[in-house]
Amino acid sequence: MGTTSTSVTLISPDISCEHCQRTIESTLSALQGVERVSVDITGKSIQLSYNPAQVSLEQIEKQLDEIGYSIVH
């Protein structure tokens, strides 16, 4: 029985420095179901893989909003 992960790229105009990168990566990595997080400061993007059976994209976006990073849709 394999687990299905979903990959997504989110854009946050609030990403501006290495502190932002570390904060986002450590916060999202702590969420159950998030498998991989990579922040591109220059592109203001967050690439992540997660298991939708364990965590929803809405939960991930809510967590980002709580630490001060809005997502552009």
N, CA, C and O of each residue as an XYZ file, in Angstrom:
292
protein
N       0.849     -1.183      0.000
C       0.000      0.000      0.000
C       0.893      1.244      0.000
O       1.608      1.483      0.973
N       0.865      2.026     -1.054
C       1.707      3.210     -1.159
C       0.976      4.457     -0.717
O      -0.252      4.532     -0.764
N       1.738      5.414     -0.297
C       1.133      6.693      0.059
C       1.247      7.619     -1.144
O       2.256      7.623     -1.849
N       0.229      8.378     -1.358
C       0.211      9.308     -2.471
C       0.522     10.690     -1.942
O      -0.175     11.201     -1.065
N       1.568     11.293     -2.475
C       1.870     12.650     -2.050
C       1.528     13.614     -3.170
O       1.535     13.259     -4.349
N       1.234     14.817     -2.783
C       0.891     15.881     -3.713
C       1.984     16.930     -3.638
O       2.434     17.292     -2.551
N       2.411     17.419     -4.795
C       3.408     18.491     -4.840
C       2.722     19.765     -5.307
O       1.860     19.749     -6.186
N       3.129     20.866     -4.695
C       2.519     22.154     -5.037
C       3.558     23.260     -4.840
O       4.472     23.131     -4.026
N       3.404     24.334     -5.589
C       4.233     25.520     -5.405
C       3.313     26.663     -5.003
O       2.344     26.978     -5.694
N       3.635     27.268     -3.881
C       2.861     28.397     -3.372
C       3.702     29.663     -3.524
O       4.926     29.618     -3.408
N       3.049     30.777     -3.781
C       3.733     32.063     -3.918
C       3.336     32.958     -2.740
O       2.156     33.160     -2.453
N       4.375     33.490     -2.063
C       4.127     34.409     -0.955
C       4.982     35.660     -1.145
O       6.208     35.586     -1.074
N       4.348     36.805     -1.385
C       5.111     38.045     -1.579
C       5.846     38.494     -0.318
O       6.675     39.401     -0.374
N       5.546     37.864      0.815
C       6.148     38.255      2.090
C       7.529     37.643      2.311
O       8.208     38.011      3.270
N       7.962     36.724      1.456
C       9.277     36.092      1.602
C      10.345     37.067      1.112
O      10.309     37.512     -0.035
N      11.306     37.401      2.000
C      12.312     38.382      1.595
C      13.736     38.055      2.038
O      14.678     38.701      1.580
N      13.917     37.061      2.923
C      15.263     36.836      3.448
C      15.429     35.396      3.943
O      14.496     34.593      3.915
N      16.658     35.100      4.399
C      16.937     33.756      4.903
C      16.147     33.446      6.171
O      15.797     32.291      6.415
N      15.867     34.453      6.969
C      15.055     34.225      8.165
C      13.670     33.724      7.751
O      13.143     32.786      8.350
N      13.083     34.346      6.727
C      11.781     33.897      6.208
C      11.873     32.432      5.769
O      11.009     31.615      6.088
N      12.927     32.127      5.039
C      13.130     30.775      4.536
C      13.182     29.771      5.681
O      12.476     28.763      5.656
N      14.012     30.040      6.681
C      14.152     29.115      7.826
C      12.846     28.981      8.594
O      12.470     27.880      8.993
N      12.154     30.096      8.802
C      10.890     30.069      9.556
C       9.853     29.218      8.839
O       9.208     28.374      9.461
N       9.689     29.429      7.548
C       8.701     28.672      6.774
C       9.062     27.195      6.736
O       8.215     26.336      6.978
N      10.320     26.903      6.430
C      10.735     25.503      6.321
C      10.580     24.764      7.642
O      10.107     23.627      7.655
N      10.966     25.381      8.749
C      10.853     24.680     10.042
C       9.395     24.541     10.480
O       9.016     23.513     11.041
N       8.579     25.561     10.231
C       7.172     25.505     10.626
C       6.416     24.448      9.838
O       5.689     23.641     10.416
N       6.584     24.449      8.526
C       5.844     23.487      7.705
C       6.375     22.073      7.868
O       5.598     21.119      7.814
N       7.675     21.913      8.065
C       8.248     20.582      8.258
C       7.700     19.917      9.517
O       7.652     18.690      9.610
N       7.290     20.729     10.478
C       6.763     20.198     11.735
C       5.331     19.676     11.601
O       4.852     18.950     12.472
N       4.648     20.041     10.518
C       3.276     19.572     10.321
C       3.272     18.107      9.895
O       4.015     17.710      8.998
N       2.433     17.313     10.542
C       2.308     15.913     10.155
C       1.751     15.832      8.746
O       0.746     16.469      8.431
N       2.405     15.047      7.899
C       1.958     14.890      6.524
C       2.760     15.697      5.523
O       2.711     15.420      4.324
N       3.508     16.703      6.001
C       4.365     17.470      5.099
C       5.664     16.693      4.945
O       6.355     16.413      5.924
N       5.987     16.346      3.695
C       7.132     15.490      3.425
C       8.381     16.262      3.019
O       9.495     15.855      3.350
N       8.206     17.369      2.306
C       9.353     18.136      1.826
C       8.949     19.588      1.673
O       7.861     19.892      1.183
N       9.840     20.494      2.100
C       9.594     21.936      1.968
C      10.872     22.597      1.478
O      11.954     22.344      2.007
N      10.742     23.439      0.472
C      11.882     24.189     -0.037
C      11.409     25.590     -0.392
O      10.448     25.763     -1.142
N      12.095     26.588      0.155
C      11.714     27.979     -0.079
C      12.731     28.640     -1.010
O      13.938     28.546     -0.789
N      12.236     29.301     -2.041
C      13.071     30.065     -2.965
C      12.833     31.543     -2.664
O      11.778     32.095     -2.979
N      13.838     32.172     -2.046
C      13.691     33.572     -1.631
C      13.501     34.484     -2.848
O      12.606     35.330     -2.852
N      14.328     34.319     -3.869
C      14.264     35.171     -5.058
C      12.916     35.060     -5.761
O      12.345     36.068     -6.178
N      12.410     33.838     -5.892
C      11.132     33.614     -6.560
C       9.933     33.782     -5.654
O       8.787     33.697     -6.096
N      10.209     34.026     -4.355
C       9.144     34.177     -3.350
C       8.181     32.993     -3.385
O       6.966     33.152     -3.262
N       8.761     31.790     -3.557
C       7.925     30.601     -3.686
C       8.282     29.530     -2.652
O       9.392     29.478     -2.123
N       7.296     28.689     -2.396
C       7.450     27.569     -1.467
C       7.057     26.313     -2.236
O       5.905     26.164     -2.644
N       8.012     25.415     -2.431
C       7.712     24.139     -3.064
C       7.542     23.125     -1.938
O       8.389     23.021     -1.050
N       6.443     22.382     -1.982
C       6.275     21.382     -0.949
C       5.570     20.147     -1.461
O       4.791     20.189     -2.412
N       5.872     19.049     -0.797
C       5.190     17.783     -1.043
C       4.533     17.395      0.270
O       5.134     17.495      1.339
N       3.291     16.951      0.169
C       2.563     16.579      1.382
C       1.599     15.447      1.075
O       1.244     15.200     -0.078
N       1.191     14.777      2.122
C       0.228     13.689      2.002
C      -1.150     14.248      2.341
O      -1.418     14.555      3.503
N      -2.038     14.387      1.337
C      -3.349     14.988      1.590
C      -4.240     14.164      2.515
O      -5.263     14.661      2.987
N      -3.869     12.915      2.780
C      -4.631     12.110      3.742
C      -4.302     12.528      5.173
O      -5.045     12.212      6.102
N      -3.176     13.244      5.351
C      -2.757     13.654      6.692
C      -2.904     15.147      6.938
O      -3.159     15.567      8.067
N      -2.747     15.951      5.898
C      -2.834     17.403      6.061
C      -3.389     17.999      4.770
O      -3.049     17.552      3.674
N      -4.237     18.997      4.906
C      -4.830     19.623      3.711
C      -4.038     20.873      3.335
O      -3.328     21.450      4.158
N      -4.176     21.273      2.082
C      -3.537     22.502      1.630
C      -4.079     23.690      2.419
O      -3.346     24.641      2.689
N      -5.345     23.642      2.786
C      -5.940     24.716      3.586
C      -5.255     24.816      4.951
O      -5.013     25.917      5.445
N      -4.944     23.671      5.558
C      -4.252     23.683      6.848
C      -2.845     24.267      6.702
O      -2.387     25.024      7.557
N      -2.172     23.909      5.618
C      -0.826     24.428      5.364
C      -0.884     25.946      5.175
O      -0.077     26.674      5.753
N      -1.832     26.421      4.371
C      -1.962     27.856      4.134
C      -2.346     28.598      5.414
O      -1.888     29.717      5.642
N      -3.179     27.985      6.245
C      -3.570     28.605      7.520
C      -2.340     28.742      8.424
O      -2.161     29.765      9.085
N      -1.504     27.716      8.446
C      -0.290     27.757      9.259
C       0.640     28.870      8.765
O       1.217     29.602      9.569
N       0.782     28.993      7.453
C       1.608     30.071      6.895
C       1.050     31.435      7.271
O       1.804     32.337      7.636
N      -0.270     31.590      7.182
C      -0.903     32.856      7.530
C      -0.658     33.198      9.000
O      -0.435     34.359      9.341
N      -0.699     32.189      9.864
C      -0.500     32.418     11.306
C       0.904     32.910     11.623
O       1.105     33.609     12.616
N       1.899     32.544     10.773
C       3.257     33.027     11.037
C       3.616     34.235     10.162
O       4.768     34.668     10.130
N       2.604     34.778      9.446
C       2.789     36.055      8.771
C       3.099     35.993      7.279
O       3.583     36.969      6.705
N       2.822     34.842      6.642
C       3.104     34.722      5.207
C       1.815     34.438      4.457
O       1.245     33.351      4.560
N       1.362     35.433      3.699
C       0.141     35.254      2.921
C       0.479     34.548      1.607
O       1.601     34.640      1.109
N      -0.505     33.847      1.060
C      -0.338     33.110     -0.191
C      -1.152     33.802     -1.270
O      -2.303     34.176     -1.048
N      -0.547     33.971     -2.440
C      -1.221     34.558     -3.589
C      -1.893     33.436     -4.368
O      -1.260     32.435     -4.704
N      -3.190     33.612     -4.655
C      -3.929     32.600     -5.430
C      -4.177     33.084     -6.825
O      -4.783     32.373     -7.626
